[in-house]
Amino acid sequence: MTDHLPTFDRVIPLIVYRDIEAAHQFLVEVFGVRPGLLHRDGEETVVHGEVDLGGTAIWMHRVTPEFDLTSPEGLPGASGGLVVFVDDVDAHYEHACARGACIEGAPRDQPYGQREYGALDSEGHRWWFATPT
């Protein structure tokens, strides 16, 4: 007997931030992502944000104890991150460095066929930027 699974349409990564508005600005200015929506509550606090990477939306969720969601700030380690392919990883690295990104290492050729570098965003989420070699 074969179960029929639904067809997947798309995946939207969700990243949790304490300060969505500041993180949104950082991602746009430092990492060069396209800005998206910022949703505010009745008190004008940003409660949801979006950015776009080459047609893939990333949702920015607020820290919420009721759902046990937190930012990596102050945590002892990371459980994952995002790998983003760019057309020129060295130029992206220079751009991010010039704007004060916390860089984890300069671009290097990897044995798995890409040149990449790692960086942290404004709240400590790990991002790797890469170009296939």
C-alpha positions as CSV (number, residue, x, y, z in Angstrom):
1,M,0.0,0.0,0.0
2,T,1.4,3.4,-1.0
3,D,0.4,6.5,0.8
4,H,-0.1,9.6,-1.4
5,L,1.8,12.5,0.0
6,P,0.8,16.1,-0.8
7,T,3.1,17.9,-3.3
8,F,5.3,20.5,-1.7
9,D,4.8,24.0,-3.1
10,R,7.6,26.0,-1.3
11,V,9.5,26.4,1.9
12,I,9.7,29.6,3.8
13,P,12.5,29.8,6.4
14,L,11.5,31.5,9.6
15,I,14.1,33.2,11.7
16,V,13.4,34.5,15.2
17,Y,14.6,38.0,16.2
18,R,14.3,40.1,19.4
19,D,14.4,43.3,17.3
20,I,12.9,42.6,13.9
21,E,13.1,46.1,12.6
22,A,16.9,46.4,13.4
23,A,17.5,42.9,12.0
24,H,15.6,43.8,8.8
25,Q,17.7,46.9,8.3
26,F,20.9,44.9,9.0
27,L,20.0,42.2,6.5
28,V,19.2,44.8,3.8
29,E,22.2,47.0,4.3
30,V,24.9,44.5,5.3
31,F,24.0,41.3,3.5
32,G,22.2,43.0,0.6
33,V,18.9,41.1,0.7
34,R,15.8,42.7,-0.7
35,P,13.6,44.4,1.9
36,G,10.1,43.1,2.4
37,L,7.1,43.9,4.6
38,L,7.3,45.0,8.3
39,H,4.0,44.3,10.1
40,R,3.3,46.4,13.2
41,D,0.8,45.8,16.0
42,G,-1.5,48.5,17.5
43,E,1.4,50.0,19.5
44,E,3.6,50.3,16.3
45,T,5.9,47.5,17.4
46,V,7.2,45.3,14.5
47,V,5.8,41.8,15.1
48,H,6.6,40.2,11.7
49,G,9.0,41.0,9.0
50,E,10.0,39.7,5.6
51,V,13.1,39.8,3.4
52,D,13.7,38.3,0.0
53,L,16.6,36.3,-1.4
54,G,16.3,35.7,-5.1
55,G,12.6,35.0,-4.9
56,T,12.7,33.1,-1.6
57,A,11.0,34.8,1.2
58,I,12.4,34.6,4.7
59,W,10.0,35.4,7.5
60,M,11.2,37.2,10.6
61,H,9.3,36.2,13.7
62,R,9.4,37.9,17.1
63,V,10.7,36.3,20.2
64,T,7.7,34.7,21.9
65,P,7.9,32.7,25.1
66,E,4.4,31.2,24.5
67,F,5.8,29.4,21.5
68,D,9.3,28.9,23.0
69,L,10.9,30.9,20.3
70,T,14.1,32.9,21.0
71,S,16.9,34.7,19.3
72,P,20.4,33.1,19.4
73,E,21.6,36.1,21.4
74,G,23.1,34.7,24.6
75,L,22.7,31.1,23.6
76,P,25.9,28.9,24.0
77,G,25.8,27.8,20.3
78,A,23.8,27.5,17.1
79,S,21.8,24.7,15.8
80,G,21.9,25.8,12.1
81,G,22.0,28.6,9.7
82,L,21.4,29.6,6.1
83,V,23.5,29.0,3.0
84,V,22.9,31.7,0.4
85,F,24.4,31.4,-3.1
86,V,25.6,34.7,-4.6
87,D,27.2,35.4,-8.0
88,D,30.4,36.7,-6.5
89,V,31.2,35.6,-3.0
90,D,34.4,37.7,-2.8
91,A,32.5,40.9,-3.7
92,H,29.8,40.0,-1.2
93,Y,32.4,39.5,1.5
94,E,33.9,42.9,0.8
95,H,30.5,44.5,0.9
96,A,29.6,42.8,4.3
97,C,33.0,43.6,5.8
98,A,32.7,47.3,4.8
99,R,29.4,47.5,6.6
100,G,30.6,45.9,9.8
101,A,29.4,42.3,9.6
102,C,30.7,39.9,12.2
103,I,32.8,37.7,9.8
104,E,33.7,34.1,10.8
105,G,36.3,33.7,8.1
106,A,37.4,35.0,4.7
107,P,36.2,33.3,1.6
108,R,37.8,29.9,1.0
109,D,37.6,27.3,-1.7
110,Q,35.9,24.2,-0.2
111,P,36.5,20.6,-1.3
112,Y,32.7,20.2,-1.9
113,G,32.8,22.6,-4.9
114,Q,32.1,26.1,-3.7
115,R,33.9,29.2,-2.4
116,E,32.3,30.4,0.8
117,Y,32.6,32.5,3.9
118,G,30.6,32.7,7.1
119,A,29.1,35.6,9.0
120,L,26.7,36.4,11.8
121,D,23.7,38.7,11.5
122,S,22.9,41.3,14.1
123,E,21.5,38.8,16.6
124,G,23.9,35.9,16.0
125,H,22.2,33.8,13.3
126,R,24.8,32.0,11.1
127,W,24.8,32.8,7.4
128,W,27.2,31.3,4.8
129,F,27.5,33.0,1.5
130,A,28.9,30.9,-1.4
131,T,29.6,30.7,-5.1
132,P,30.0,27.4,-6.9
133,T,33.6,26.8,-8.2
